[in-house]
Amino acid sequence: MNVGWDGHRRVHGCVLHLDIKNGKIWVQHNTTEMRVAYELTARGVPKEDIILGFQAPYVREYTGFGVA
């Protein structure tokens, strides 16, 4: 999370959001430079257990990761 102040402007935002649903890891949002899904696979998580939630459902089958 980015939380704090930028001068007089309040800053509050999510930079990385992962959920675990039904035993699968959903990458919901990622504005970091880290490629989280690939980091997870490098650590042994099967690609079919990673869902790119930020991709539209009809696109997920082409990502090489899980679909739901």
Contacts in CASP RR format, 6 or more apart in sequence:
PFRMAT RR
TARGET T0000
AUTHOR 0000-0000-0000
METHOD contacts of the structure
MODEL  1
MNVGWDGHRRVHGCVLHLDIKNGKIWVQHNTTEMRVAYELTARGVPKEDI
ILGFQAPYVREYTGFGVA
1 12 0 8 1.000
1 13 0 8 1.000
1 14 0 8 1.000
1 15 0 8 1.000
2 11 0 8 1.000
2 12 0 8 1.000
2 13 0 8 1.000
2 14 0 8 1.000
2 15 0 8 1.000
3 11 0 8 1.000
3 12 0 8 1.000
3 13 0 8 1.000
4 10 0 8 1.000
4 11 0 8 1.000
4 12 0 8 1.000
5 11 0 8 1.000
14 29 0 8 1.000
15 29 0 8 1.000
15 30 0 8 1.000
15 31 0 8 1.000
15 32 0 8 1.000
16 29 0 8 1.000
16 30 0 8 1.000
16 31 0 8 1.000
16 32 0 8 1.000
16 36 0 8 1.000
17 27 0 8 1.000
17 28 0 8 1.000
17 29 0 8 1.000
17 30 0 8 1.000
18 25 0 8 1.000
18 26 0 8 1.000
18 27 0 8 1.000
18 28 0 8 1.000
18 36 0 8 1.000
19 25 0 8 1.000
19 26 0 8 1.000
19 28 0 8 1.000
20 26 0 8 1.000
21 51 0 8 1.000
23 49 0 8 1.000
24 49 0 8 1.000
24 50 0 8 1.000
24 51 0 8 1.000
24 66 0 8 1.000
25 40 0 8 1.000
25 45 0 8 1.000
25 49 0 8 1.000
25 50 0 8 1.000
25 51 0 8 1.000
26 51 0 8 1.000
26 53 0 8 1.000
27 36 0 8 1.000
27 37 0 8 1.000
27 50 0 8 1.000
27 51 0 8 1.000
27 52 0 8 1.000
27 53 0 8 1.000
27 54 0 8 1.000
28 53 0 8 1.000
28 54 0 8 1.000
29 54 0 8 1.000
30 36 0 8 1.000
30 54 0 8 1.000
37 47 0 8 1.000
37 50 0 8 1.000
37 52 0 8 1.000
37 65 0 8 1.000
40 50 0 8 1.000
41 47 0 8 1.000
41 50 0 8 1.000
47 64 0 8 1.000
47 65 0 8 1.000
47 66 0 8 1.000
48 65 0 8 1.000
48 66 0 8 1.000
49 66 0 8 1.000
50 65 0 8 1.000
50 66 0 8 1.000
51 60 0 8 1.000
51 65 0 8 1.000
51 66 0 8 1.000
51 67 0 8 1.000
51 68 0 8 1.000
52 60 0 8 1.000
52 63 0 8 1.000
52 65 0 8 1.000
52 66 0 8 1.000
53 60 0 8 1.000
55 63 0 8 1.000
57 67 0 8 1.000
57 68 0 8 1.000
60 66 0 8 1.000
60 67 0 8 1.000
60 68 0 8 1.000
61 67 0 8 1.000
END
